């Protein structure tokens, strides 16, 4: 059906338009309205929902959260009522005209094309799930796992189809969370990766521990598979060939990472960085002073390396969304460089990674040392006592902490947060041994693993 074109807004107010309605977009829109209450703030989202909990998706799949509506935090109506921002779902922005300062928006229900003027524009177009080349076409049983709509489609397929043999491609954070969720649904799970061990970028000893956990929980893992060989019947994947053997599968879920969604920015000829994200300055302005950008579609500055990176994290998206919205409304806030601090639950364990991995540090021409330790998270007489594993990466010479991995119980989250603060302040590994750690038998250890890691460096010098 051919669309019609019309301008629906011609107001004397300042128009601040936000494109994208997941994490960064709502933060930007709400902040812009708070800063300039007289501005006309409008948010467009191409999908079915705004303000959703992407990180919670695996837990809805596993029924830990029993309804996807619980992770849809705002409807457009509620968002307008509480935030004063007009929000539209199923409205896809198709063009930015920087000369006329207008955007062209397609109503995906009516197919009408609408021209909308802006004074300031915020791009919060997010990221999109990567797909395997062999699964680019419309395969009925191949899915990605990025949005609530992806979740709903997957649930609809698993339910009536009684899918029991599931292949997950990719063993990073999403792949591991999916593997656990699917096992909780009594699915047989095959997990493959182009890397030899699961969790790329983690330290090797941690990756081996993660592999041990997967095998203990009944996950089949196959590494070193860069180009999966699928066998199709019509538009359905029926099996995958591994080591000369065919393994039948009912369902394929691709979890091979994300890439910045920058099609609009490219078409508008905004500057794009070397990692594929939109280039922004410290105020989150793009190469057009009237256009800001935030969230997964941009590149951020790594605090440790002082270099741009693509780091798709909801926490960064939210924080940068506030800054972009404030500045679009006339504010003067600055985005600070970031330190990666990521965690994932893997069955009965939690893995955390903070700062740089040793491989990332070497790629940035840093001379790297590494220390490992294991310790009880509680004194051994306590019933919940278990072993925690830790690894700290530091720069040779200066001994400043560059990063760390931990694998254990909930306590590892606190370890990662403390390491992040130490990295921020350029502290040395030896400082870990000088901190006065808390001790209470039911909640914290008598000897903290961080103290052990700090002492290991000092012992190594003697």
C-alpha positions in Angstrom: 0.0 0.0 0.0 1.3 3.4 -0.9 1.9 5.8 2.0 0.9 9.4 2.2 3.0 12.3 3.4 1.9 15.0 5.8 3.2 17.2 8.6 1.4 16.6 11.8 3.2 19.0 14.1 3.8 22.7 13.6 4.1 24.1 17.1 5.7 27.2 18.5 7.4 25.0 21.1 10.9 23.6 20.9 10.6 20.1 19.4 13.0 17.5 20.9 12.6 14.2 19.1 14.0 10.9 20.4 14.4 8.0 18.1 14.3 4.7 19.9 12.3 3.6 22.9 14.2 0.8 24.8 16.8 1.9 27.5 18.6 5.0 26.4 15.6 6.6 24.5 13.1 6.7 27.5 15.9 8.0 29.7 16.8 10.8 27.2 13.2 11.7 26.6 12.2 11.9 30.3 15.3 13.9 31.2 14.8 16.3 28.3 11.2 17.0 29.5 12.4 17.5 33.1 15.1 20.0 32.0 12.8 21.9 29.6 9.2 21.4 30.7 7.9 23.7 28.0 9.5 21.7 25.2 7.4 19.3 23.0 9.3 16.0 23.6 8.3 13.1 21.4 9.7 9.5 21.2 9.3 7.1 18.3 9.8 3.4 18.5 9.6 1.0 15.6 8.8 -2.0 17.7 5.8 -3.0 19.7 7.0 -1.9 23.2 8.9 0.9 24.9 11.0 0.8 28.1 11.6 -2.9 28.3 13.9 -5.0 30.5 16.3 -6.6 27.9 18.5 -8.2 30.6 15.5 -9.9 32.1 14.5 -11.8 28.9 16.2 -15.1 29.8 14.4 -15.2 33.2 11.0 -14.7 31.5 11.9 -17.6 29.2 12.7 -19.8 32.1 9.5 -18.7 34.0 11.5 -17.2 36.9 9.5 -14.1 35.8 6.1 -15.5 34.9 4.9 -12.9 32.4 6.7 -10.8 29.8 4.4 -7.8 30.7 6.3 -7.5 34.0 9.4 -6.4 32.0 7.5 -3.8 29.9 7.9 -1.0 32.4 5.9 1.6 30.6 3.1 1.7 28.0 3.1 4.8 25.7 0.1 6.0 27.6 1.7 5.6 31.1 4.9 7.2 29.8 3.1 10.3 28.6 1.0 10.5 31.8 4.0 10.2 34.2 6.8 11.8 32.1 5.0 14.3 29.9 6.5 12.7 26.7 4.4 11.6 23.8 5.6 8.1 22.9 4.6 6.2 19.7 5.2 2.5 19.1 5.1 0.9 15.6 6.5 4.2 14.1 9.7 3.7 12.2 11.9 6.7 11.4 13.0 6.2 7.8 14.9 9.4 7.1 16.6 12.4 8.7 16.8 15.5 6.7 19.5 17.6 8.3 18.9 20.6 5.9 15.3 21.0 6.7 15.6 19.6 10.3 12.8 17.1 9.7 12.4 13.4 10.1 10.2 11.1 8.0 8.3 8.6 10.2 6.4 5.6 8.9 3.3 4.5 10.8 3.6 0.8 10.5 -0.1 0.2 11.1 -1.6 2.7 8.6 1.6 2.8 6.4 1.3 6.6 6.4 4.5 8.6 6.1 4.7 11.6 8.3 7.2 14.5 8.2 8.0 15.8 11.6 10.2 18.9 12.4 12.8 18.9 15.1 15.0 21.5 16.9 17.1 18.9 18.6 17.2 15.2 17.8 18.4 12.3 20.0 19.4 9.0 18.3 18.8 6.0 20.6 18.5 3.4 17.9 20.3 0.8 20.0 21.9 -2.4 18.7 20.7 -5.4 16.7 21.4 -9.1 17.0 24.0 -10.5 14.6 22.9 -13.3 12.3 24.8 -16.2 10.7 25.2 -15.9 7.0 23.6 -19.3 6.5 20.5 -18.2 8.5 19.9 -14.8 6.9 16.9 -15.9 4.9 13.5 -16.6 6.5 14.1 -19.8 8.4 11.0 -20.9 10.4 12.9 -22.3 13.4 15.9 -19.9 13.6 15.6 -17.1 16.1 17.5 -14.2 17.7 17.1 -13.1 21.3 17.2 -9.4 21.7 13.7 -8.0 22.3 10.5 -8.8 24.0 9.1 -9.5 20.5 11.9 -12.1 20.0 10.9 -13.6 23.4 7.2 -13.9 22.5 8.0 -15.5 19.1 10.4 -18.0 20.8 7.8 -18.9 23.5 5.1 -19.4 20.8 7.4 -21.7 18.9 8.7 -23.7 21.9 5.2 -24.2 23.4 3.0 -25.8 20.7 5.9 -27.3 18.8 7.3 -29.0 21.9 10.8 -28.1 20.8 13.2 -30.3 22.8 16.5 -30.3 20.9 17.8 -26.8 20.8 21.0 -25.4 19.3 22.4 -22.2 20.8 25.0 -20.6 18.6 27.4 -18.4 20.7 28.6 -19.0 24.2 28.9 -15.4 25.5 26.6 -13.9 28.1 23.3 -14.3 26.2 24.2 -17.8 25.0 25.0 -19.0 28.5 21.8 -17.5 29.9 19.8 -19.1 27.2 21.4 -22.5 27.8 20.4 -22.4 31.4 16.9 -21.2 30.7 16.3 -23.9 28.1 17.6 -26.6 30.4 15.1 -25.4 33.0 12.4 -26.1 30.4 13.8 -29.7 30.0 15.2 -29.0 26.6 18.3 -30.8 25.3 20.8 -28.1 24.7 23.7 -28.1 22.3 25.9 -25.0 22.6 28.5 -24.2 19.9 31.1 -21.4 19.5 33.8 -20.4 17.1 36.1 -20.3 20.1 37.5 -23.4 21.7 36.1 -22.6 25.2 32.9 -20.8 26.3 32.8 -17.1 27.3 35.2 -15.4 24.9 37.4 -12.7 26.4 37.4 -14.2 29.8 40.6 -15.6 31.3 41.4 -19.2 30.2 41.1 -20.7 33.7 37.7 -19.1 34.2 36.5 -20.4 30.8 37.5 -23.9 31.8 35.5 -23.6 35.0 32.5 -22.4 33.1 32.9 -25.3 30.7 32.9 -27.7 33.7 29.7 -26.2 35.0 28.0 -26.5 31.6 29.0 -30.2 31.3 27.8 -30.9 34.8 24.4 -29.5 34.0 24.0 -31.6 30.9 24.9 -29.0 28.2 26.7 -30.3 25.2 29.4 -27.9 24.2 31.4 -27.9 20.9 34.1 -25.3 20.3 36.0 -24.3 17.3 33.0 -24.2 15.0 33.4 -21.0 12.9 31.0 -21.9 10.1 28.2 -24.2 11.3 27.1 -26.7 8.7 23.3 -26.9 8.7 21.0 -29.3 6.9 17.6 -27.9 5.7 14.3 -29.3 4.6 12.6 -26.4 2.8 12.8 -23.4 5.1 13.5 -25.4 8.3 16.8 -26.4 9.9 16.7 -30.1 10.6 20.2 -30.9 11.8 23.8 -29.6 12.3 26.9 -31.5 11.3 29.5 -31.7 14.0 32.7 -33.7 13.7 31.2 -35.7 10.9 28.0 -36.5 12.9 24.6 -35.1 12.2 22.7 -33.9 15.3 19.0 -33.4 14.9 17.7 -30.1 16.2 14.2 -28.6 16.5 15.3 -25.0 17.1 18.2 -22.7 16.5 18.9 -19.6 18.6 21.6 -17.2 17.4 23.5 -15.5 20.2 26.6 -14.4 18.4 26.6 -10.8 19.6 25.3 -7.4 18.7 26.2 -4.6 16.3 25.2 -0.9 16.5 22.0 0.0 14.6 23.4 3.0 12.6 21.4 2.8 9.3 19.7 6.1 10.0 23.0 7.8 11.0 24.8 6.5 7.9 22.0 7.7 5.6 22.2 11.1 7.3 26.0 11.1 6.8 26.8 11.4 10.4 30.3 10.3 11.4 30.7 6.6 12.3 33.6 5.3 14.4 36.0 2.5 13.7 33.9 0.0 15.8 30.8 0.8 13.9 29.0 3.0 16.4 28.1 6.7 16.0 30.9 9.1 16.9 30.0 11.5 19.7 31.8 14.1 21.8 31.8 14.3 25.6 28.4 16.0 25.4 27.1 13.2 23.2 26.8 15.4 20.2 27.2 13.8 16.9 29.0 15.5 13.9 25.8 17.5 13.6 25.5 19.9 16.6 21.7 19.5 16.6 21.8 15.7 16.8 22.7 13.8 19.9 23.2 10.1 20.3 23.3 7.6 23.2 23.0 3.9 24.1 24.1 0.9 22.1 24.3 2.8 18.8 27.3 4.9 19.9 30.9 4.3 20.8 32.1 5.1 24.3 35.5 5.9 25.7 37.1 3.2 27.7 38.5 4.7 30.9 41.6 2.4 31.0 42.7 2.7 27.4 41.2 6.1 26.6 40.1 4.6 23.3 36.6 4.3 21.7 34.8 1.0 22.0 31.4 -0.5 21.3 30.1 -1.7 24.6 26.4 -2.5 24.6 25.3 -2.4 28.2 21.9 -1.3 29.6 23.6 0.6 32.5 25.7 2.7 30.1 22.7 3.2 27.8 20.6 4.6 30.7 23.3 6.9 32.1 24.2 8.3 28.7 20.5 8.6 27.8 20.1 11.0 30.7 23.1 13.1 29.6 22.0 13.2 25.9 18.4 14.2 26.9 19.7 16.9 29.3 22.0 18.4 26.7 19.4 18.3 24.0 17.2 20.4 26.2 19.9 23.0 26.8 21.9 21.4 29.6 25.7 21.2 29.9 26.5 17.8 31.2 29.4 15.6 30.2 29.7 11.8 29.6 32.5 10.2 31.5 34.7 7.4 30.2 33.5 3.9 31.3 34.8 0.8 32.9 33.2 -2.4 31.8 31.6 -4.3 34.7 29.6 -7.2 33.5 28.1 -10.3 35.2 26.2 -13.4 34.2 24.5 -16.1 36.2 25.6 -19.6 35.0 23.4 -22.1 36.9 24.6 -22.1 40.5 27.4 -19.7 39.8 27.9 -16.0 38.9 30.7 -15.0 36.6 31.9 -11.3 36.6 34.3 -9.5 34.4 35.5 -6.0 35.2 37.9 -3.8 33.3 40.2 -5.3 30.6 40.9 -9.0 30.0 44.6 -9.9 29.6 44.0 -10.3 25.9 42.4 -6.8 25.6 45.2 -5.3 27.6 47.8 -6.8 25.2 45.9 -5.6 22.2 46.3 -2.1 23.7 50.1 -2.6 24.0 50.1 -3.0 27.7 52.5 -5.3 29.4 50.4 -7.6 31.5 50.7 -9.7 34.7 48.1 -12.0 36.1 47.4 -13.4 39.6 44.9 -16.1 40.6 43.5 -17.3 43.9 40.7 -19.3 45.3 39.1 -18.9 48.8 36.0 -19.7 50.7 33.2 -17.1 50.5 32.4 -17.9 54.1 34.3 -19.6 56.9 34.1 -23.4 56.2 31.9 -24.2 59.2 29.0 -22.1 57.8 26.5 -24.2 55.8 26.6 -22.0 52.7 30.3 -21.9 52.5 31.7 -22.5 48.9 34.8 -21.8 46.9 35.2 -18.5 45.0 37.8 -18.2 42.2 39.4 -14.9 41.3 41.9 -13.5 38.8 43.4 -10.0 38.7 45.1 -8.5 35.6 47.6 -5.7 36.2 50.2 -3.7 34.3 53.8 -4.8 34.8 55.9 -2.0 36.1 53.2 0.3 37.4 51.3 -2.6 39.0 48.0 -0.7 38.5 44.9 -2.9 38.3 43.6 -3.3 34.7 40.8 -5.9 35.3 39.6 -8.9 37.0 37.4 -12.1 36.7 35.6 -13.8 39.5 33.5 -17.0 39.6 31.4 -18.0 42.6 28.3 -16.9 44.5 26.6 -13.5 44.9 29.7 -12.2 46.7 31.6 -11.8 43.4 29.3 -8.8 42.4 30.7 -6.9 45.3 34.3 -7.9 44.4 33.8 -6.6 40.8 32.3 -3.3 42.0 35.3 -2.7 44.4 37.8 -3.6 41.6 36.0 -1.1 39.3 36.5 1.7 41.9 40.1 0.8 42.3 40.6 0.9 38.5 39.0 4.3 38.4 41.5 5.5 41.0 44.5 3.8 39.3 45.3 1.7 42.4 48.0 -0.9 42.5 47.3 -4.6 43.1 49.2 -4.5 46.4 46.5 -2.1 47.7 44.1 -5.1 47.8 46.1 -6.4 50.8 45.8 -3.2 52.7 42.0 -2.8 52.7 40.1 -3.5 55.9 37.4 -6.0 54.8 34.2 -6.8 56.6 33.7 -10.1 58.3 30.6 -11.7 59.6 30.2 -15.5 59.5 26.9 -15.8 57.7 27.6 -13.1 55.1 31.4 -12.5 54.5 34.7 -14.4 54.7 37.3 -14.2 57.4 40.0 -14.0 54.7 38.9 -12.1 51.7 40.0 -13.4 48.3 40.9 -9.8 47.3 43.4 -9.7 50.2 44.9 -13.0 49.0 45.4 -11.6 45.5 47.1 -8.5 46.8 49.4 -10.5 49.0 50.3 -12.9 46.2 52.0 -10.1 44.3 54.1 -9.1 47.4 55.1 -12.7 48.0 56.2 -13.0 44.4 58.6 -10.2 44.8 60.5 -11.9 47.7 
